[in-house]
Amino acid sequence: MIIRKLTAVLLAFWIAAFASAAANAASYELSASQKTAFDKLAGSDPRLDAQYAELIGLQQQDKDWEVWTKAAGSRNDEALSDLRRDVAAIDSALLDKLKAEMEQTKERYKPILDSYTALNKQISAAKSLPGKELTSFLRMRADSMKILVQLAKLEIKAKEAAYRTAKDSATAKQKKVRAAMADIDPLEAAIKAEKSSTGAVKKRFADNWKAFTPLVKKGEAHSLSATLDNLLADFRLVVVHKQNLYNLEIQISGAIETAKAQLPDQG
């Protein structure tokens, strides 16, 4: 029952995503009255029908690539977020354990080390007093603690070294994965460039479209065909940019998988 509900929710999400992407893409079509006038002109120039049909088809391709690219981009965003989390978590359990052991060891020996430090301060102060009995007594106490203090310091040093070594190892592993993730940066830069180019071409297309529709009313078949050629050239370029965007998202997906392969086995 839960699986069925979850499937229904996911299906609704993807339907909404596809519908949203299609709605966001501007559609350039002749109105019913314009199309009637256009069809009459097409009788004198057979190229017009084919040109207009291609333009409608290219717009559908544009919408399709938009949907596929957004879906691929969403998957990549999620995968990249998961990867960053995994990189940050490399050897985290081991590091937490070693850090806790180090801190517990320091806390366990803190009273002894503090006592030894205080005793040595007392010895220094006693030297300025007359007589050597107090100094000798304090030094004897300090000597009796010396081996225990040395052992405590050695154990603390060992725990610190173990934690530092593990931390350096984890950092090296993280660097290895992040070096592979660096391949994503130029791809993301390329996506920005493609989006900018797409926007520029679409703006030019929109301006040309504004010049195209009045020609239908004027009944200038030759001018219509020439303008349609320009519109088609622009929209073919839009589709190429959209294909490039999709391919870049696929390359990012591959780069993410390559980086994931560099993750150490946490099992």
N, C-alpha and C positions, 0 to 999 in steps of 0.2 A: 504493500500500500504506500509506504514512504517513498520507495523507489519510483512508483508510478507518478506520485505527486511531484517529485524532484524532476523527473523527465518532462513532465508537463510544464513546469516552471522554466526549465532550460529551453524548451521548444518555444515557449512564448517570448523568452528573451531574444532568441535568434531571429524570430519572425519580426519582432519590434526593431531589432538592429538593422535587418535588411530593409524594412519599410522606411526607417529613418534615413538610411543612406540614400535610398531611391528618391525620397522626398526632398532631400537636401541638394540633389543634383538638379540644376536648372534645366528645363526642357524648352527647346526651341522648335516650335511647330507653327505652321500657318493656321490661322483661324478657319472656320468652316467656309466663310465667304471668300477669304483669301485663297483657300485651296480650290474652290470652284473656279475662280479666275485663273489660277495657276494651271489647272487641268486643261483649260481652253487653250492657253499658250503652249502647253506641252504637245498639243496636236500639231503645231507647226515646227516644234523642235523636240524630237524624241529623246534627246539627251537629258532634258529637264526631269522627266520622271525617274530615270536611273540615278541622277544626281541627288534628287530629293530623298529617294528611298535610301541611298547610301548614307545621307546625312542623318536620317532617323536611326538607321542601324548603328552608326558610329556613336550616337548618343546613348543607345542601349548598352553598347560595349563599355562606354565610359562609366555608366551606372554599375554594370557588373564588376568591372575592375575595382571600382570604389568599394563595393561591398566586400569583395575578396580581400582587398588590401587592408581594410579596417579590421576584418576578422583576424588576419595574420598578425597585424600590429597589436591587437588586443592579446593574442596568445603570447606574442613576444614580450609584451610589457609584464604579463603575469610570470612568464618563465624567468625573465631577468630579475624581477623582484625576488622570486624564490631563490635564484642563484646567489644574489647578493646576501640574502639571509643565510644561505648555506656556507658561503665564504666566511662570513662573520662568526659562524658557529664552529669553524674548524678547530678540533681538539679542545673545544670549550669545556667538556666534561672533565678531561684530564687536567686542564689548567685550573679549573675550580677546585679539584681535589688537591692538587699540589699546593695551590695558594692557601687553602684551608689548613693543610698540614704544616706549612711554613709558619702561618700565623699562630696556630695552636702551639707549635714548638717554642716560638718566641714568648708566648704568653706563659707557658709552663715554666720556662727558665727565668722569666722576668724577676721574680722575687730574689732568686739567688744572685743574679747579675747586679740587681739594684743594691743588694746587701754588700756585695763585694766592692762595688763602686763607693758606697758610703763608708765602708771600712777603710779603704785606701785614703779617703779624704780625712778620716779621723787620724790615721797614721801621720799624714802630712801636718795636721794641726798639732799633734802630740809632740812632734819634733821640736816645737818652739817652747815646750814646757820644760821645767827643770826635772832632772832625773830621767832614766831610760826605761824604768820598769813598765810604764804604760805603753810606751812605743813598742817594746819587746813583746808585751802581751798581745797587743793588737796585730803586730806582724805575725805572731805565731798563729793567731786565728785566721789571718789572711792566707798564710801558707797552707793551712789545713783545708781551705776552700779552693785553692788554686787549681788542683787537678779537676775537680768537679766543674769549675768555671771554664776551664779549657775544653773539657768534653762538651759542655753546653754550647760553647761558641762554635766548636767543630760541627756539632749536629745542626745548629742553626745555619751555618755556612753551607752545609751539604743540602739542606732543604731549600735554601735560597738559590743555590746552583742548579738544583733539579728543576725548580720553577722557571728560572731564567732560560735554561736550555730548552725546556718544553715550549716556552713562549717564543724563543727565537725560531724553533722548528715550525711552530704554527704560523708565524709571520712569513717564513720562507714558502710554506705551502700556499698561503693566501696570495703572495706575490706571483706565484706560478699561475694561479687561476686568473688573477687580475691581468697578467700579461696577455693571456689568451683573450680575455674580455676586451682588451684594448683594440682588438680588430673590429669591434662593433662601432667604435667612435667614427671612423671615416665613413662607414655605411650610413650612420645617422646624419652625418654632415651631407652626404649625397642625397638623402631623402629630403632634407631641407631645401637643397638646390633644385631638386626635381619639382617639389611643391611650388617653389617660387617661379620656375619656368612654366609650369602648368597654369598658374594664376595669370601670368603675363599673356600667354596664348589665349586663354579663355576671355580675358578682357578685350583683346584684339578681335576675337570672334564676335563677342557681344556688340562691339561697335560696328563691325561689318554687317551683322544681322539687322541692326537698325537701318542700315542703308539698303538692305536687301528687300525688306517687306514693301517699301513704297514702289519699288520697281514692278511688283506684281500688279499693283493698281494701275500703273502707267502702261502695262502691257508690252514691256520691252523684253522680248524673249532672249535676244542675243545678250543684252546686259545682264539679264537674270542668270543665264548660263555661266557667263564670265564671273559673276559675283559668287555663284554657287561653287565654282572651282576654287575660289579663294577661301570660302567657308569650309569646304571639304579639306583643303590643305591644312587649315588650322586645326580642324577637329581630328584629322588623322594624327597630327602631332600631339594633340591632347591624349589620344588613346595610347600612343607610344610612351608618353610620360607616365601614364597610369600603369602600363605594363612594367615600366622600369621601377616604379614605386613598389609594385607587388614583388618583383624579382629581388629588390633590395631587402624587403621584409623576409623573404625566403632565405637570403644570404645571412641576415641577422639571426634567423632561427638556426642555421647551420653553425654560425659562430658561437651561439649560446651552447649548443650541444657539444662543440669542441671544448669549450671552457668547462662545461660540466664534467667532461671526461678527465679533466685535470684534478677534480676533487678527490681527496684521499678517501679510502674506504673507512667509513666510520664504524663499520661492524666489528 
